[in-house]
Amino acid sequence: MKRLILAVVAAGVWMNISEFIRNELLIKNIWVDGFKMLGLVFPSEPINGSIWGLWAFIFATMLVWLTTKFSVLQSTIITWLLGFALLWLGMWNMGILPSGLLFWAVPWSFIEVFVAAYIGNWILRKKVDTLG
């Protein structure tokens, strides 16, 4: 159980760091400009970041659990489709998906999920060293 919790925490921390780098440092202008074109203000209050942080830990929980049932790649594909692809499809359907976003977001998010799956799986499978 401790190993499972550690795997989820490590994968979730990685995902949050990756999301922050992508969304705040690399493509924030795409978000802000896209929302501005719609006459909206991009929601970037601390509460919004906290909710996305929670989202990443829930995502990591499901991802790590799936790595116990499927391969790392299979788990990545399943969760990426359910988490990211459906999110963007819904945003596109509501007309709030900024143009140009997916060029960066698709490859970055897929790699993000794959690395999170690998981290979680590695922690779950790691042999525990025992003393004497």
FENWO-V281200 format. One record per backbone hydrogen bond with DSSP energy under -1.0 kcal/mol. NH is the residue of the N-H (numbers start at 0). CO is the residue of the C=O. Records with the same first field share a line. If there is no record, write none. Layout:
# FENWO-V281200
NH=CO  CO
This chain:
# FENWO-V281200
4=0
5=1
6=2
7=3
8=4
9=5
10=6
11=7
12=8
13=9
14=10
15=11
16=12
17=13
18=14
19=15
20=16
21=17
22=18
23=19
24=20
25=20
26=21
30=26
31=27
32=28
33=29
34=30
35=31
36=32
38=35
39=34
48=44
49=45
50=46
51=47
52=48
53=49
54=50
55=51
56=52
57=53
58=54
59=55
60=56
61=57
62=58
63=59
64=60
65=61
66=62
67=64
68=65
69=65
74=70
75=71
76=72
77=73
78=74
79=75
80=76
81=77
82=78
83=79
84=79
85=80
87=83
88=84
89=85
90=86
91=87
92=88
93=89
95=90
100=97
104=100
105=101
107=103
108=104
109=105
110=106
111=107
112=108
113=109
114=110
115=111
116=112
117=113
118=114
119=115
120=116
121=117
122=118
123=119
124=120
125=121
